């Protein structure tokens, strides 16, 4: 992962992925660490950023993947988007890194009950990111097969977390995001 600066000179991108538990096993992305907080909601991540628990110093980019736990506790779309707005505010107070939000993934465990909500939150998050001049990456469809969550990507135990194949796909998506950053 290198960014072209001047002819013959390359600079390594340094960043972090900030998330709840879904990306916790994503590893080996050159120059990128993962700060995962299992069970975290958007509000909890906001608190962790605000109080300095999350290290956002000396990074060029920040990828945020959170929101599935907010869906699980049945918060409204407006509440969730408000929490995203707060998170953006706290992040911008702590770093000048390029910020990228990723979409909430489909939930195999309760897809029929949450599909519309997740789709609506992702659309609203995309709009919020555009308003705040932040990048948004919709990776939702990559985890579908025939318009339903691809069961081959999810852990058979809970049908929510990713298995090895799902984690590998998520890692690939993150690498692609990083590759296209203009840092």
trRosetta pair geometry for C-beta under 8 A, 3 or more apart (Angstrom, degrees):
i j d omega theta_ij theta_ji phi_ij phi_ji
1 12 6.8 76 91 -151 83 71
1 13 5.2 -77 139 40 114 108
1 29 7.6 40 -26 173 144 79
1 30 5.1 175 16 80 105 108
1 31 5.6 -119 70 33 127 129
1 32 7.8 44 30 -25 165 107
1 175 7.6 -131 -76 -150 116 78
1 178 5.5 -25 -133 135 138 122
1 179 6.6 -113 -120 -87 88 62
2 10 4.2 0 -178 -175 131 124
2 11 6.9 135 -159 63 78 33
2 12 6.1 -50 -105 -93 72 52
2 13 7.4 -175 -113 -8 23 85
3 10 6.9 139 63 -160 42 71
3 11 5.4 -33 62 66 95 86
3 12 7.8 140 15 -120 85 8
3 13 5.7 91 -24 -55 113 99
3 181 7.6 -64 -87 91 123 89
3 182 7.9 119 -140 -147 125 35
3 183 5.8 -122 -70 72 161 78
4 10 6.5 -41 -98 -106 46 75
5 9 5.1 -58 66 101 105 103
5 10 6.9 156 10 -118 93 23
5 11 5.2 58 -34 -5 130 113
6 9 4.3 25 59 38 90 121
12 30 7.6 -100 -154 143 113 104
12 31 5.2 -169 166 -92 106 141
13 31 5.4 117 85 122 61 150
13 32 7.9 9 110 -62 94 92
13 60 5.0 -114 -154 69 74 144
13 61 6.2 9 179 6 115 117
13 178 6.2 168 96 -173 147 101
13 181 6.5 108 -133 73 155 134
13 183 5.3 96 -120 67 109 140
14 31 5.0 -111 -98 -175 51 99
14 32 7.6 174 -159 -77 39 50
14 58 6.7 -29 109 140 143 79
14 59 5.4 -126 114 -129 87 55
14 60 5.2 107 53 3 65 97
14 61 7.9 160 87 27 39 74
15 31 6.6 55 22 131 71 91
15 32 5.0 -10 73 -111 83 86
15 33 7.8 -158 106 29 44 66
15 59 5.0 90 -117 -170 47 107
15 60 5.6 -75 -64 61 90 74
15 61 3.7 -27 -101 68 139 81
15 62 6.1 -157 -161 -70 99 37
15 63 6.8 72 148 -7 130 87
15 97 6.8 134 -119 -167 90 136
15 178 6.8 -161 41 -116 143 111
15 183 8.0 -133 -58 -72 119 168
16 32 6.5 158 -96 -162 28 68
16 33 4.8 -22 -113 67 87 86
16 34 7.0 156 -165 -95 74 20
16 35 5.6 22 175 -3 126 106
16 55 7.4 138 -55 85 165 82
16 56 7.3 -120 41 -108 135 59
16 59 5.6 -67 0 -114 94 152
16 61 8.0 -178 29 95 48 61
16 62 5.9 -4 64 -118 81 73
16 63 7.5 -149 104 33 42 73
17 23 5.5 -85 140 119 139 151
17 26 6.6 -6 57 78 163 136
17 29 7.9 73 -23 47 123 148
17 32 6.4 52 -21 169 93 112
17 33 7.3 -148 25 100 72 43
17 34 4.6 -18 62 -113 107 73
17 35 7.0 177 83 29 53 64
17 36 7.8 6 105 -63 96 83
17 62 7.9 147 -100 -165 26 53
17 63 4.6 -23 -112 71 74 105
17 64 7.8 166 -163 -84 56 25
17 65 6.5 -1 -176 10 101 109
17 174 6.3 -28 -86 -135 136 141
18 35 5.2 -10 -108 68 66 105
18 45 6.5 111 154 -155 113 125
18 49 7.7 37 -161 -74 155 110
18 54 6.2 35 -123 -152 124 139
18 62 6.1 7 -2 -173 115 101
18 63 7.1 170 24 83 68 49
18 64 5.0 -20 70 -107 100 74
18 65 7.5 159 83 27 50 62
18 66 7.3 -39 120 -30 81 119
19 22 6.2 -99 170 53 132 83
19 23 4.6 80 48 39 170 110
19 24 7.2 -142 90 -58 118 65
19 34 7.0 -32 28 -165 114 93
19 35 7.3 142 26 83 65 57
19 36 5.1 -20 75 -111 92 76
19 37 7.3 177 96 27 44 70
19 40 7.6 146 141 59 39 128
19 64 7.0 160 -76 -160 65 46
19 65 4.2 -3 -106 68 114 88
19 66 5.6 -174 -140 -62 52 81
20 36 6.9 26 135 -161 17 80
20 37 6.1 -59 -119 76 45 70
20 38 6.5 72 176 -129 71 26
20 39 6.6 -164 -158 46 105 14
20 40 4.2 -153 -103 55 81 86
20 41 7.5 42 -85 -67 127 22
20 45 7.6 -92 -60 -54 74 118
20 65 7.5 -107 28 110 72 75
20 66 5.1 113 -19 -122 93 82
20 67 8.0 -145 -2 16 128 34
20 68 6.4 -132 58 47 146 98
20 69 5.5 172 -122 -13 162 121
21 24 5.0 -33 -158 -19 57 126
21 36 5.9 86 -112 175 38 118
21 37 7.6 -91 -57 90 64 32
21 38 3.8 48 -76 -114 114 75
21 39 6.7 48 -28 -23 117 47
21 40 7.7 149 -26 19 71 84
21 161 6.5 -51 120 -107 113 113
22 65 6.2 -102 70 134 120 122
22 68 6.5 101 -44 8 128 146
22 105 6.6 157 -149 15 154 131
22 161 6.5 -164 -113 -130 58 67
22 162 6.2 73 -163 -6 78 106
22 170 7.2 -171 147 -123 98 162
23 26 4.4 -27 -172 2 87 126
23 34 5.9 -145 125 -142 103 128
23 36 6.2 -158 80 -90 74 119
23 65 5.4 86 -14 66 129 145
23 167 7.7 130 -134 -136 49 82
23 170 5.9 -148 -105 145 87 139
23 174 7.4 93 -137 -57 136 141
24 34 6.5 152 -133 140 36 135
24 36 3.7 -175 -97 120 85 172
24 38 6.6 -6 -58 -67 150 91
25 162 7.7 -141 48 78 117 103
25 167 4.9 -34 88 -137 111 149
26 29 6.8 8 152 -18 100 120
26 34 5.6 138 70 -78 92 146
26 167 6.1 -157 -75 -170 67 90
26 170 5.8 -97 -83 106 122 108
26 171 4.7 170 -141 -85 95 86
26 174 6.3 75 -176 10 149 154
27 34 7.4 -85 -85 2 54 131
27 171 7.6 -33 42 -108 41 133
28 171 7.6 26 66 -157 85 139
29 32 4.0 -27 102 55 111 124
29 171 6.6 -159 -61 -158 108 90
29 174 6.1 -61 -95 112 156 121
29 175 5.9 -150 -125 -82 107 84
29 178 6.9 136 179 -3 123 159
32 63 8.0 14 -154 16 128 120
32 174 7.3 168 139 151 163 123
32 178 6.6 -90 -61 -91 142 152
35 54 5.7 117 137 -136 156 89
35 55 7.1 176 -80 39 147 81
37 40 3.8 60 99 -42 108 135
37 44 6.7 -152 123 123 140 120
37 45 6.7 170 46 -88 138 80
37 48 6.5 -147 -60 -47 162 166
39 44 7.9 11 113 47 75 169
39 69 6.2 103 -169 -112 39 150
40 44 4.4 -137 -149 84 80 127
40 45 5.3 84 162 -53 130 86
40 48 7.5 -38 -133 -8 136 140
40 66 6.3 -56 105 -133 105 122
40 69 6.4 163 88 26 34 153
41 44 4.9 101 48 4 71 100
41 45 7.3 -134 94 -1 40 85
41 66 7.4 103 176 173 25 113
41 69 4.8 -117 -86 99 67 116
41 70 5.1 103 -149 -68 96 81
41 73 7.2 -35 -95 20 131 136
41 83 7.2 -59 147 -174 99 157
42 45 5.8 -55 -153 37 33 110
42 46 6.5 41 147 -24 65 103
42 66 5.4 140 -88 123 68 120
42 67 5.9 31 -56 -90 110 65
42 70 5.6 -3 0 -49 102 137
42 80 6.6 109 13 -154 147 68
42 83 3.8 105 98 135 125 123
42 84 5.8 -59 -162 -68 149 58
42 86 7.7 115 139 62 103 101
42 87 5.5 -92 -178 -40 92 137
43 46 5.4 -49 -151 30 34 117
43 47 6.6 34 152 -18 65 101
43 70 8.0 119 -3 -90 90 110
43 83 5.0 -77 -59 -136 77 121
43 86 7.3 29 -111 77 65 141
44 47 5.7 -52 -153 35 35 112
44 48 6.4 35 150 -19 66 105
45 48 5.5 -54 -146 38 35 113
45 49 6.3 35 154 -18 67 104
45 54 7.4 42 -163 -49 74 148
45 64 7.5 117 157 -150 155 113
45 66 5.4 -76 -19 -95 153 173
45 87 5.9 26 97 -121 106 122
46 49 5.9 -57 -149 37 29 109
46 50 6.1 28 155 -20 65 111
46 83 6.7 -130 -25 -169 137 79
46 86 4.9 16 -128 119 151 107
46 87 4.5 -106 -81 -87 92 70
46 90 5.2 134 -155 11 74 149
47 50 5.6 -55 -141 38 30 112
47 51 6.1 8 166 -3 66 111
48 51 6.5 -62 -137 46 23 95
48 53 4.3 -77 -158 65 78 121
48 54 4.8 81 134 -29 99 103
49 52 7.9 39 176 -66 28 23
49 53 7.6 -70 -57 51 21 80
49 54 4.9 -30 -91 42 60 131
49 56 7.0 38 -140 -27 92 135
49 87 6.8 101 21 -149 148 70
49 90 4.3 113 102 129 120 123
49 91 5.7 -51 -167 -75 154 64
49 94 6.0 -138 179 3 93 152
50 90 4.6 -74 -69 -137 81 131
50 93 7.8 36 -114 68 67 136
52 94 7.7 173 -99 -122 64 129
54 94 7.8 78 86 132 100 166
56 59 6.1 -84 -167 25 54 126
56 62 6.5 -5 -134 -85 103 138
56 91 6.9 178 -120 -147 161 72
56 94 4.6 79 64 128 140 117
56 95 4.0 -105 150 -46 118 129
56 97 6.7 -130 -176 10 96 131
57 95 7.3 -144 -82 -95 33 100
59 62 6.1 82 118 -62 141 84
59 95 6.4 -10 57 -150 102 142
59 97 4.6 -5 100 -89 92 146
60 97 5.7 118 147 -134 14 93
60 98 6.6 3 151 18 66 96
60 181 7.6 117 128 134 108 145
60 183 4.2 81 164 179 119 143
61 97 5.4 174 -96 176 15 106
61 98 4.6 -25 -109 65 81 94
61 99 7.6 172 -159 -77 64 24
61 100 6.6 12 -176 0 109 108
61 178 6.8 166 76 -120 155 79
61 181 5.4 -51 -84 -138 149 162
61 183 5.5 -93 -49 -72 104 144
62 91 6.6 -163 95 -162 158 128
62 95 6.5 104 -30 88 138 152
62 97 4.8 97 -16 103 97 133
62 98 7.2 178 25 85 67 47
62 99 5.2 -17 67 -111 101 66
62 100 7.1 175 89 28 51 69
63 100 4.8 -22 -109 73 71 104
63 101 7.9 149 -162 -97 55 19
63 102 6.4 32 -178 -24 99 109
63 174 6.1 140 109 -136 174 97
63 177 6.2 93 -104 108 132 148
63 178 7.6 -71 -45 -65 132 87
64 87 7.2 134 -165 147 160 134
64 91 7.6 -83 -58 -80 140 155
64 99 6.9 3 -5 -168 113 92
64 100 7.1 173 20 87 71 50
64 101 5.1 -28 67 -108 101 68
64 102 7.1 -171 84 17 49 75
65 101 7.8 144 -80 -162 44 55
65 102 4.6 -10 -95 54 90 118
66 69 7.5 -38 -169 26 80 100
66 70 7.9 74 149 -8 83 110
66 87 7.7 -172 67 -125 137 166
67 70 5.3 -52 -159 33 53 116
67 71 6.6 57 145 -22 75 98
67 80 6.5 69 -146 -165 99 120
67 84 7.6 7 -90 -75 114 108
67 104 4.2 -97 90 -79 122 114
67 121 6.3 162 176 145 135 141
67 125 7.5 -55 -87 -70 159 150
68 71 5.5 -49 -156 31 39 115
68 72 6.5 43 147 -24 67 103
68 104 5.5 152 -68 -152 70 105
68 105 6.8 -13 -77 45 124 81
68 107 6.5 139 -147 -81 106 112
68 160 7.3 134 165 -174 138 107
69 72 5.2 -45 -146 31 40 119
69 73 6.6 24 159 -8 67 103
70 73 6.3 -63 -147 43 31 97
70 75 4.8 -53 -177 35 88 129
70 79 7.6 -168 -170 108 118 101
70 80 4.9 122 142 -110 144 103
70 83 6.7 -167 -105 56 148 155
70 121 7.9 149 94 -134 121 156
71 74 7.7 31 174 -75 35 32
71 75 7.6 -78 -80 40 24 83
71 80 7.7 32 -64 -95 63 147
71 104 6.5 121 -30 -178 135 156
71 107 6.8 -163 109 -32 144 145
71 114 5.4 69 172 -150 124 128
71 117 5.9 136 -136 116 100 125
71 118 6.0 11 -109 -79 149 85
71 121 7.1 -114 -78 0 102 158
75 79 4.3 -114 176 88 106 132
75 80 5.3 130 105 -57 119 86
75 83 7.7 19 145 -9 160 137
76 79 4.6 99 54 5 80 101
76 80 6.9 -147 93 -5 43 87
77 80 5.8 -58 -149 38 30 111
77 81 6.2 25 157 -15 67 108
77 117 6.9 -150 -69 -151 92 75
77 120 5.2 -63 -104 125 139 120
77 121 5.6 -148 -127 -80 83 73
77 124 5.9 124 178 -4 109 158
78 81 6.0 -56 -143 40 29 107
78 82 6.2 33 155 -22 63 107
79 82 5.6 -58 -151 35 29 114
79 83 6.5 29 152 -18 65 104
80 83 5.7 -54 -152 35 32 112
80 84 6.6 35 149 -19 65 102
80 121 5.3 -31 106 -127 150 119
80 124 7.8 104 89 83 103 135
81 84 5.4 -47 -148 34 38 115
81 85 6.5 44 150 -23 64 101
81 121 7.2 -158 -58 -140 84 73
81 124 4.8 -74 -86 141 130 129
81 125 6.8 -147 -109 -74 83 62
81 128 5.9 178 -158 -55 99 142
82 85 5.6 -50 -152 32 33 115
82 86 6.7 35 150 -18 64 101
83 86 5.6 -50 -150 35 36 112
83 87 6.4 38 151 -21 66 104
84 87 5.5 -53 -148 36 34 114
84 88 6.4 38 153 -21 66 102
84 101 7.4 41 -154 -122 119 155
84 125 5.8 -144 -131 -116 170 92
84 128 5.8 95 109 103 129 162
85 88 5.7 -51 -150 33 31 113
85 89 6.6 35 151 -21 63 104
85 128 6.4 -113 -75 -157 83 133
85 132 7.9 175 -125 -59 71 142
86 89 5.6 -54 -153 33 34 115
86 90 6.5 27 155 -14 68 105
87 90 6.0 -56 -147 39 31 107
87 91 6.2 31 155 -19 66 108
88 91 5.8 -57 -146 37 29 111
88 92 6.2 25 158 -16 65 109
88 99 7.2 120 -131 141 81 164
88 128 7.5 -157 -27 150 151 113
88 132 5.5 -8 175 174 154 167
88 134 6.5 -113 -130 -37 121 157
89 92 6.1 -62 -149 38 25 107
89 93 6.6 26 153 -21 62 107
90 93 5.6 -55 -152 32 33 114
90 94 6.6 16 156 -10 65 113
91 94 6.0 -73 -153 43 31 103
91 95 6.3 -43 176 41 71 100
91 99 6.0 94 130 -103 143 138
92 95 7.4 -87 -121 61 23 60
92 99 7.6 -64 -71 -30 79 147
97 183 7.9 -4 -157 -125 72 123
98 135 6.8 31 168 3 100 123
98 181 5.8 145 88 -158 152 115
98 182 7.4 145 -97 66 159 61
98 183 5.4 -120 3 -88 133 96
99 134 4.7 -37 88 -142 109 109
99 135 6.8 173 95 34 54 81
100 134 7.3 178 -95 170 29 85
100 135 4.2 -28 -107 85 79 113
100 136 7.2 168 -160 -87 65 20
100 137 5.9 26 177 -9 112 110
100 177 5.7 144 146 178 162 129
100 181 7.4 -98 -43 -93 135 107
101 125 6.0 -125 127 166 144 117
101 129 5.5 -137 34 -85 122 131
101 134 6.4 55 -5 132 102 122
101 135 7.3 172 24 94 62 59
101 136 5.2 -17 67 -112 92 72
101 137 7.3 -177 90 26 44 71
102 136 7.7 145 -98 -164 25 57
102 137 4.9 -28 -107 71 74 98
102 138 7.8 152 -160 -94 60 19
102 139 5.4 -7 -165 12 110 118
102 173 7.4 91 -133 134 139 125
102 174 8.0 -58 -63 -88 149 76
102 177 7.4 -79 -80 -74 108 157
103 122 4.3 31 -143 -131 108 117
103 125 7.0 155 -111 73 64 136
103 126 7.7 -4 -86 -58 99 98
103 136 7.4 69 -56 177 79 95
103 137 7.0 -116 -8 99 82 54
103 138 4.6 49 -30 -131 136 57
103 139 5.6 -173 42 37 99 64
103 140 4.5 -62 111 -41 143 98
104 118 5.1 -125 95 -150 122 96
104 121 6.0 21 13 93 135 125
104 122 5.9 -125 33 -69 85 95
104 125 7.9 128 -12 1 91 153
104 140 7.2 31 79 -92 51 105
105 118 7.9 -45 95 -167 24 141
105 139 7.1 -36 -89 97 85 96
105 140 6.2 174 -124 -116 42 60
105 143 5.1 28 -157 31 106 164
105 149 8.0 79 154 -118 92 111
106 111 5.9 25 175 -117 103 105
106 115 7.0 10 -136 -111 98 77
106 118 6.4 141 -109 104 50 161
106 140 6.2 97 -36 -164 83 85
106 143 5.5 -168 30 99 99 113
106 144 6.1 86 -5 -75 151 87
106 148 7.7 167 158 -178 156 37
106 149 4.2 -160 110 -80 123 98
107 110 5.4 -9 116 52 122 76
107 111 5.8 -174 81 -77 65 60
107 114 5.1 12 44 72 128 145
107 118 6.7 177 -3 -58 98 147
107 149 7.0 -101 86 -59 16 151
107 159 7.9 77 170 129 67 85
107 160 5.9 -3 -150 -122 88 81
108 111 5.9 -10 -126 -42 26 112
108 149 4.0 -134 -82 101 80 149
108 151 6.1 119 -142 -101 141 67
108 154 4.4 -106 11 -14 151 174
108 159 4.2 -119 101 177 107 91
108 160 6.7 -148 49 -78 84 37
109 154 8.0 -161 -40 177 77 147
109 158 6.3 -28 -81 155 133 68
109 159 3.9 137 -76 94 74 103
109 160 4.6 -21 -14 -61 132 87
110 113 4.6 -43 168 47 99 112
110 114 5.1 73 106 -7 97 114
111 114 6.4 -80 -130 53 23 88
111 115 5.4 45 175 -60 69 99
111 148 6.4 82 146 -154 163 81
111 149 5.4 -145 -82 -3 138 113
112 115 6.5 -13 -121 -8 19 115
114 117 5.1 -68 -157 49 61 113
114 118 5.3 58 147 -25 92 106
115 118 6.1 -61 -146 37 24 106
115 119 6.2 21 158 -17 63 111
116 119 5.7 -58 -146 39 29 111
116 120 6.1 28 156 -19 66 109
117 120 5.8 -57 -147 38 28 110
117 121 6.2 26 156 -17 65 107
118 121 5.8 -53 -144 38 30 109
118 122 6.2 32 156 -20 64 107
118 140 7.4 150 142 -128 113 130
119 122 5.8 -55 -148 36 28 112
119 123 6.5 27 154 -18 63 106
119 140 7.7 119 -100 180 66 164
120 123 5.8 -55 -149 36 30 110
120 124 6.3 25 155 -14 65 109
121 124 5.8 -58 -145 42 31 108
121 125 6.0 33 155 -22 67 107
122 125 5.7 -52 -142 36 29 112
122 126 6.4 35 155 -23 62 103
122 138 6.4 87 176 -122 122 98
122 140 5.9 -9 -117 -47 165 144
123 126 5.7 -51 -152 31 30 114
123 127 6.6 29 150 -16 62 106
124 127 5.6 -54 -151 37 35 113
124 128 6.3 37 151 -20 67 104
125 128 5.5 -51 -144 37 34 113
125 129 6.2 37 154 -21 65 104
125 136 6.5 149 125 -129 88 130
126 129 5.8 -54 -150 35 28 112
126 130 6.6 31 151 -20 62 104
126 136 4.7 160 -120 129 66 164
126 138 6.7 -4 -84 -64 126 110
127 130 5.7 -53 -151 33 32 113
127 131 6.5 33 152 -18 65 105
128 131 5.6 -55 -150 36 33 113
128 132 6.2 10 158 -1 67 113
128 134 8.0 -12 119 48 73 119
129 132 6.1 -68 -141 50 28 97
129 134 4.3 -99 -152 78 80 93
129 135 6.7 -44 174 99 128 12
129 136 3.9 141 67 -50 162 112
130 133 7.7 28 -176 -75 29 33
130 134 8.0 -85 -46 50 20 65
130 136 7.2 -53 -44 2 73 128
135 177 7.9 138 131 -161 137 104
135 181 7.8 -115 -9 -111 169 80
137 173 7.3 145 143 169 134 103
137 177 5.2 -59 -66 -102 164 119
138 141 7.1 43 138 4 99 95
139 142 5.1 -42 -176 24 72 125
139 143 7.2 60 137 -16 82 101
139 170 7.5 90 149 -123 151 67
139 173 4.7 59 -127 -165 137 151
140 143 6.6 -79 -172 36 35 101
140 144 7.2 29 144 -24 70 111
141 144 5.4 -56 -154 25 48 118
142 169 6.3 174 147 167 115 120
142 173 6.2 166 69 -81 169 129
143 149 6.1 -13 139 -137 94 76
143 150 6.0 -136 178 24 51 99
143 153 5.7 -140 -144 95 84 158
143 166 7.0 49 -125 -138 106 100
143 169 7.1 142 -87 111 78 143
144 147 5.9 7 177 -121 131 18
144 148 6.3 131 -152 62 85 20
144 149 6.2 -67 -105 -94 59 31
144 150 6.2 132 -175 -30 11 87
145 148 6.5 -38 68 67 64 73
145 149 7.6 12 23 137 79 21
145 150 3.8 87 -13 -94 110 92
145 151 7.9 -79 38 12 128 63
145 152 7.6 49 -19 23 151 103
149 153 7.4 -120 174 58 84 110
149 154 6.4 34 152 -30 123 137
150 153 4.7 63 89 3 102 112
150 154 7.5 154 90 -10 59 92
151 154 5.9 -69 -147 40 44 105
151 159 7.6 -34 -129 -129 86 95
152 163 7.9 -96 162 49 43 133
152 165 6.0 -32 143 82 85 153
153 162 6.1 -39 159 -139 80 88
153 163 6.5 -174 175 37 28 91
153 165 5.5 -107 -110 101 58 99
153 166 3.4 104 178 -84 80 96
153 169 6.2 -36 -131 23 123 143
154 159 5.3 49 139 -147 136 47
154 160 6.9 100 -158 14 117 9
154 161 7.0 122 -157 79 74 38
154 162 6.2 -74 -110 -113 48 42
154 163 6.1 65 126 -12 11 94
154 166 5.9 73 -69 -53 40 154
155 158 5.6 24 88 40 114 80
155 159 7.0 -117 75 -56 65 24
155 160 7.3 -28 47 54 103 52
155 161 4.6 9 8 78 130 90
155 162 6.6 70 -29 107 87 10
155 163 4.8 147 -80 -69 56 79
155 166 7.8 -94 -35 32 66 139
156 159 7.2 18 -143 -65 26 71
156 163 7.3 37 -15 -74 71 130
157 161 7.9 -7 64 47 99 111
158 161 5.7 53 65 14 121 93
162 165 7.8 -130 177 76 94 54
162 166 3.0 -142 -157 107 100 123
162 167 4.7 146 114 -54 124 68
162 169 7.8 -139 -155 49 137 97
162 170 6.1 -108 -57 -15 176 132
163 166 5.1 93 43 15 60 105
163 167 7.0 -117 103 -5 29 93
164 167 5.8 -58 -147 38 26 110
164 168 6.3 29 154 -21 63 106
165 168 5.6 -52 -148 34 31 113
165 169 6.5 31 153 -18 64 103
166 169 5.7 -52 -149 35 33 111
166 170 6.4 33 152 -18 65 104
167 170 5.6 -52 -146 37 33 112
167 171 6.3 39 152 -22 65 104
168 171 5.6 -50 -148 34 31 115
168 172 6.5 35 151 -21 62 104
169 172 5.5 -52 -151 34 33 115
169 173 6.5 36 150 -20 65 103
170 173 5.5 -52 -151 34 34 114
170 174 6.5 35 151 -18 66 103
171 174 5.7 -54 -150 36 32 111
171 175 6.4 33 152 -20 65 104
172 175 5.7 -52 -148 35 31 112
172 176 6.5 33 152 -20 63 105
173 176 5.7 -54 -151 35 31 113
173 177 6.6 35 150 -21 64 103
174 177 5.5 -51 -151 32 34 114
174 178 6.4 32 153 -17 67 105
175 178 5.7 -56 -148 39 32 110
175 179 6.1 39 152 -27 65 107
176 179 5.5 -49 -144 31 31 118
176 180 6.6 13 161 -5 62 110
177 180 6.4 -77 -157 44 26 99
177 181 6.9 45 148 -47 64 94
178 181 5.7 -34 -155 -3 38 118
